[in-house]
Amino acid sequence: MLQKNKNAVRVFKNIAKHIVFSSFLCLLFDFSAMAKTQVSWGGVSIDENSISNAPVAASLLSDGSGEIDIQARKRIKERPFTNVEFLGGRDDNTEGVILTATVLRESLQIFQDQNRSDVVYNHTYRIFINLMAFDWDVDGEMGRYIGSVPLVIDYKDAASAPHSTAQQQRIFQNMYLENSLGGKLNVFDELYNFANAMNVEGYLEKYPQITSLQFKPEAAQIFNIGADNLGDWSYMAKQFFEAQLVKSSGSVLVPSMSEERANLEFTFLFADKSQRIVLPDPYGEISVLVEQLIPVEELDGVQKSLCHMAVIRVIVTDELDDELMSLNFGRMKKSCFVTHKDNQINHKQKYHETMLILLKDIAKQFGNSVDKSWLAGFGVPSNVIPKYVDGVSKVKTELLQSYR
């Protein structure tokens, strides 16, 4: 009888342990489910100073239909995020932590493909967009920047003639409102796919910023797009480089500003109101200098070989202005091509393409590892490559920490 009682007690203890452990697991998973940060969806916005650079988005925000907000809500707010959970109810950009899809720029390049016998115009449509998080200062009068995930989304098309203005507007509208373009492209789908692991907590508020992108006089002269256009091109290239750096490194940056705006403040326009967002002072600075644009042309019978080479220096300093890295990067042989000697080449377009590709390749070095073969490909000696590896590693440790 005593033995039976002992067995019963032992069974009861085992059951109790199982119940306690199961309860602990339930609590653990419940806590894990509750660990997501609750945020409000603020809708689509546009930087007040970007209206002229993103006219289609500005028009859609102000046309009264609300369609751009409907599409963004369906494709972003109503889908699951890893680290945040959207509050129910109407969209709200006045309380708590707010996420907004901010349109920064629309750009279009059109150029004739000179390597084909028929007449073909290549079109590259780009939308620069940012999933940004902000909350409120102590007075509740100004938004405070928390973090952001910038993205540049491309759509490419070819036609026998340049697209008309109406066609251009329709394609940009489709990128926002539909998914009827090649590959079922939609800007808000792309932004969600890239940014759904965004974390709005745990940042140190020590963000670097791409503060300048400048040309040496000789390089600006070869690019030859005029002083006013050069300023806007440099701002666009800073935004492009920022998006590529964030994509490769997983870091958070203070959004790039134009050279004329140094107050670290945005005014975002929503469909129904405007909101001022203050940015933190940059913890470190990333400067970009286009040192050389190198044209090469060689005739060989009825053909000619052309190169549009570029050398770009990236300088990185910390919050004390101590230099962490100052290195040259280049795009050389890969910029070269062969065409008929009578073909007229758009050299501005070729340099535009070369510099953006080079900025993208530079950003990739701040990902998992430095591509030593890529460095050797544009002429970095084997005994100098460790200097590049050390410089990139130092910048990643000091400024470009991953928050993924």
N, C-alpha and C positions, 0 to 999 in steps of 0.2 A: 504493500500500500504506500509505504514511504517512498519507494522507488518510483511509483507511478506519479506521486505528487511532485518529485524532483523533475521528472520528465515534463510534466505539465508546466512547471515554472520555467524550465529551460525553453520550451516551445513558446511560452508567452513572452519571454524576454526577446527571443529572436523575432517574433512578430512585432513587438514594440520597437526594436531597433529598425526593422524594415519600414515601419510606419514613420518613425522619426526621420530616417534617411530620405524616404520618399517625399515627406513634407519639406525637407531641406532642399531637395531638388526642385520641387514645385516653387518654393520661395525664390530659389536661385534663378529659375527661368522667368518667374514673374518679375523679379528685379531687373533681369536682363531686358525683358520686354519694355519695362518702364524706364530704362536708362536712356532712351532716345530723348533728345532735347525738343521740347514743344516750340514750334515757330508758327508765325503767321505768314500767309502768302500775300505779298504786296501787289502782285500783278506785274505787268510789263511797264518799264520806264525807259526814258531816254535822257541822257545828259543834256542840259539846256544848251551847252556850247557845241553839241553834236548834231543839232537839228539840220544844219546845212550839209553835214556829212552823211546823214541817214534820213533823207527826205521821205522815203517810202514808209519807214517805221513811224516817223512823225505824223505823216498823213493818216495812217491806220489808227494811231492813238487818238487823233482828234476828229475822226469822221463821225463819231457818235454811235457807230454800230457795235462797238465792243468786241468785234470778232477776233482781234489779235489777242485780247485778254482771255477770251473763251478758249482759243486754241492753246495758249500757254498753260492755262489752268488744267485743261484736259491732259496735256502731254507732260506736265511737270507736277503740279500740286496733287493730282489724283492718282499718282503712282508712288510706290513705296521707295523710301530712302533708307540707307543703312543707319544713319546716325541722327536723323531728325524726323519728327512727326508733325504734320501740319494740323493746326487746330481747325475744327469744323466751322461752319458758318460762312459768312461773306468774306471776301478778300479784305484785308485790313493792313494799312501801312502806318498805323498810328500807335500801336501798343506792342510791347515785348520785343522779341527778336523777329525781324522781318527778312524774308528772302524775296528778292526781286530779280527778274531777268532784264538786265539793262543793255539796251542797244547802243553801241558806241560808234559804229561806222558801217557804211555800205560802200563797196568799191567795185569798179568794173574796169578790166583791161581788155582791149580789143586789138588784135594784130593779125596781119595776114601771114599765113604759113608759107614761107618761101621755099620750103623743101618739097612742094607738091607741084605737079604739072597743072592741075586744075586750081581754080580760085577758091580758097577756103579761108574764112576769117575765124580765128579762135577767140572765144569769149571766156573770161574767167570772172565769175561773180563771187564776191566775198562779203560775208556779214561778220562783223566783229561784235561779239555779245559776251556778257559777263553775268554769271549767277552770283549776286552779291548779298552778303548778310550784314545787317546793321541793327543797332538798338538805339536807346535814347540817352542823352546826357542827363545830368541831375535836374536840370530845369525843364526837361521835356520839350525843348524848343528846337533841338538839332539832333539829327541822327549821328551815331558814332559808328565808324567803320569797324567791322569784326573780321571779315575776310572775304575772299572772292575766288571764283574759278573762271578765268577768261578763256574764250574759245574763238577760233577763226574757222568759219565754215565755208567751204568752196563748192561752187557748182560750175562745171565746165560744159561748154556747148560749142559746136562748130556749124557754120552756115556759109552760104555762098555770097552773102553780103552782110555788112554790119547790122546788128539788130537796131530797129527803130526805137525811139524813145518810149513809145507805147509798149513794145515788146520787152524792153528793159524793165519798165515798171511792173509789167505782168509777171516776169520771172522772179523779181524780188518779192512781190506779193505772194506768189506761190511758195516761195521758200519759207515765209512766215505762216501762211494760212492753210496750205495743203501739203500733200506728199505725192504729188503727181509727176514730179521731175525724176530724172534718172536715179534708180536705186531707192525710190520712195523717200526722197530727201525732205526733211522738215527741220527747221532751225531748232525748235524747242525739243524735238525728239533727240537731236544730236546733243543739245546742251544737257538734257536729262541723262543720256547714256554716259556722258563724260563726267558729270558732276554729282551723280546720285549718292556718292560716298562722302560728300562734303561734311565736314565737322565744324560746328560753330562754337565749340568750347575747347578750352585748353591751349589757345594761342597765347604766345608770350607778348604780343603787341610789339614785337621787334621785327618790323618788316623792312626789307630793302626796297629800293625803287630804282627803276631805270630812269635816270634823271636827265640824260642828254644823248642825242644821236646827232653828231656833227660830221661835216665833210672838211677835209683839207681843201684849200682853194683850188689846187690842181685837179682834184677828183671832182669837185663841184663843176668845174669848167668842162670836164669831159662828159659828165652826166647831162649838163646843158638843158635843164628844164626851167630855169629862171628862179630868181630868189624867192618869190612868193610860193611857187609850187614846191620848191625845195623844203621850205619850212613845213608845209603840210605833209609832204612825203616823209620827212623825218619823224613827224608825230605818228603817222601811220606805221612806220617801221618799228618805232618803239613799242607800240601796241602789239604788233605782230611778234616781236621778239619776246615780249612779256608773256604772251600766250604760250609760245613754244617753251620758254623756261619753266613755266608752271607745269606744263604737260610732262616735261622730261623729269623734273626734280620733285614734283609733288609739294612744292613750297608755296608760301603765301607772300605776295608782293603788295606794296602800295601801288594802286593803279597809276599808270603813266599819265603825265599832264603835258599839255603843249608848253612850248617855251614861254609863251605870254602869261601863263597862269602858274603862279608860284604860291598861291594862298592855301593849297592843299584842301580845297573845298569844292564839292560838286553840288549843283542843284539839279535834282532829278525831277522830270516831269512825268506824272502818271496821267491816266485818262481823266481823273477828276480833281487832281491837286498837284502841288509841287512840294518838294521836300529837300531841305539842305542836309548834306552829309559831310561831316568833317573827317578828314583823313589824319592818321597819326604822322608825326615827323618820321621820315625814313631813318631806320637804324643803320643802314649802310647804303652806299650809292653804287650803281652800275652805270658806267659811261661807255658809249660806243663811238668810235671814231673811224670813219671811212678814210683810210690813209691813201689808197691808190685804186684807181680804175685804169686798167691796162688794155688798150686796144691792140689787136694783132691782126694783120691782113696779109695773106700771101697768095699770089696768083700762080696757077699751074694749068696752063692751057685754057680751056673754057671753064675751068672751075676756079674757085677761090676758097681758101681756108680762113675762117674768121674766129677770133677769140674775144670774149668780153670778160676779162679777168678782174678780180677784186681782192683787195687786202683790207681786212677790218681788224682794228685793235679793240680789245675789251679790257677796260680798267675797272677794278672793283676795290672800293675802300670801305672800312668799317665806320662805326659811329664816331671814332676819334680821328677820322681821316687818314688812318694808317693804311697803306696799300697792301691789299691781300693778293692781288694778281694784276699783271699788265702784260698781255700776250697778243701776238698777231696771229690771225687765222686767214686762210686764203682759199679761193676757188680758182683753179688754174686750168689745167687741161680739160676738165669736165665742162668748161664753158665753151669749148671749141666745137665747130661744126663746118661742114663743107656744103657749098651751094654754087649755083651757076654764077659766073662772073658778072652777068648783067642784072642779077637780082638786086633790088634795092632793099636794104635791111633797116629796120627800125632799131637803131642803136640804143635809144632811150629805153625801149621795152626790154632789150636784151640785158642791159645793166640792171634794170628793175628786177628782172627775173634772177639774175646772178646774185644780187645782194640779198634777196629774200631767201633763196636757197641756202646761201652761206650762213645767214642768221639762224635758220632752222638747224643746220648741221652743227653750228656752235652750241646751240641750246642742248642738243642731244648729248654732248659731252658731260652735262651735269645730271645725267641719268644714272644708270647702274654702274657704268664704267666708261673710261676714256677710250675712244677708238684709236689705237696707236697706228693702225694701218691707214686710217684717214689722215692723221697728222703727217705721216710719211708721204702720203700721196700728194700733198701740196708743198713738200720740200723741207719739212722739219727734220734736221739731222737726228740720227738715233741717239746720240749723246745728249741732245736737248729735250727729247721727249719726256724724260723724268721731270723736267722743270714744269711742263704742261700738266702732267699728272699731279704733281704736288700742288700747283696753283689751283687747279680745279677742286682738288680734295679740300684744300683750306677754305675755299669759298663755300663749298657745300657744308662744311662743319660749322663755319662761323655765321653764314647768312642764309643759305638755301636748304634748311632742314626740311625733311619731308613730313607732312602732316597726314599722309594717307594711312 
